[in-house]
Amino acid sequence: MWWFWHSFFKFSIHYQQYCNTTKMIASMNGSNNSTLAQKYPAVASWIKEDTIEITHEFRRDIVARASDEEGVIWEGDGFRTLDEAMQALEAGIEKWIKDNF
């Protein structure tokens, strides 16, 4: 029976993370986006046409990725907070844009 609760707990965590991520992305794309878009302008611009992913992977703490149609353009891990991940994601996207355009 432990596997049921373990699976349910994992599902609950993933669903909660999905909901929080969806809310964050919606707030960056919506009309009430001034705070996040001002703090992370490269991320806010990037997600209009491309993808970011912030997740937790086994033994890697928080992992952040930015990708376009060709694949992953930046990845970082070991972040302890969402804010750390977002700051690194912002810097990674800015560097990639600077290096490629």
matplotlib code that plots the C-alpha trace (Angstrom):
import matplotlib.pyplot as plt

x = [0.0, 3.0, 3.5, 0.0, 0.7, 4.1, 2.7, -0.1, 2.3, 4.5, 1.5, 0.3, 3.8, 4.0, 0.4, 1.2, 4.4, 2.5, -0.2, 2.4, 4.4, 1.3, 0.3, 3.8, 3.8, 0.3, 1.3, 4.3, 2.2, -1.0, -1.9, -0.7, 2.9, 4.8, 6.6, 7.9, 8.5, 10.5, 12.5, 13.2, 12.8, 14.8, 12.7, 9.4, 10.5, 11.7, 8.5, 6.5, 7.9, 10.1, 10.2, 11.5, 11.4, 11.9, 11.7, 13.2, 15.2, 16.5, 19.8, 20.0, 17.8, 16.1, 16.9, 16.2, 16.3, 15.6, 15.0, 14.0, 12.9, 16.5, 16.9, 18.2, 20.1, 20.9, 20.6, 21.6, 21.0, 21.7, 19.5, 17.9, 15.2, 13.0, 14.4, 18.0, 16.8, 15.0, 18.1, 20.4, 17.8, 17.7, 21.5, 21.7, 19.1, 20.7, 24.1, 22.8, 21.0, 24.1, 26.3, 23.9, 22.5]
y = [0.0, 2.3, 2.5, 4.0, 6.8, 7.3, 7.6, 9.8, 12.1, 12.3, 13.1, 15.8, 17.4, 17.4, 18.7, 21.5, 22.4, 22.4, 24.7, 27.1, 27.1, 27.7, 30.6, 32.1, 31.8, 33.2, 36.1, 36.8, 36.7, 38.4, 41.9, 41.9, 41.0, 44.2, 42.8, 39.5, 41.0, 43.9, 41.6, 39.0, 40.7, 38.1, 35.3, 37.2, 37.8, 34.2, 32.5, 34.4, 32.1, 29.5, 27.4, 27.5, 24.6, 24.8, 21.5, 19.3, 16.3, 13.6, 14.6, 17.9, 20.3, 22.7, 22.5, 25.3, 25.1, 27.3, 25.8, 26.8, 24.7, 23.4, 22.2, 23.2, 26.5, 26.8, 24.6, 25.0, 23.1, 23.1, 26.0, 26.1, 28.6, 29.6, 33.1, 31.7, 29.6, 32.5, 34.8, 32.2, 31.6, 35.3, 35.5, 32.4, 33.6, 37.1, 35.5, 33.2, 36.1, 38.2, 35.4, 34.4, 37.7]
z = [0.0, 0.5, -3.3, -3.7, -1.3, -2.7, -6.2, -5.1, -3.2, -6.3, -8.5, -6.0, -6.0, -9.8, -10.2, -7.7, -9.5, -12.8, -11.5, -10.0, -13.2, -15.2, -13.0, -13.3, -17.1, -17.3, -15.1, -17.4, -20.5, -19.2, -18.6, -15.0, -15.9, -14.9, -11.9, -13.4, -16.9, -15.4, -13.2, -15.9, -19.3, -21.3, -19.9, -20.5, -24.1, -24.6, -23.5, -26.1, -28.8, -27.1, -24.0, -20.5, -18.0, -14.2, -12.5, -9.8, -10.8, -8.6, -6.9, -8.9, -6.8, -9.1, -12.8, -15.2, -19.1, -22.0, -25.4, -28.9, -31.9, -32.3, -28.7, -25.3, -25.5, -21.8, -18.7, -15.1, -11.9, -8.2, -7.5, -4.0, -4.8, -7.7, -7.6, -8.0, -11.0, -12.6, -12.2, -13.8, -16.5, -17.2, -17.4, -19.6, -22.1, -22.2, -22.9, -25.6, -27.4, -27.2, -28.6, -31.3, -32.6]

ax = plt.figure().add_subplot(projection="3d")
ax.plot(x, y, z, "-o")
ax.set_aspect("equal")
plt.show()
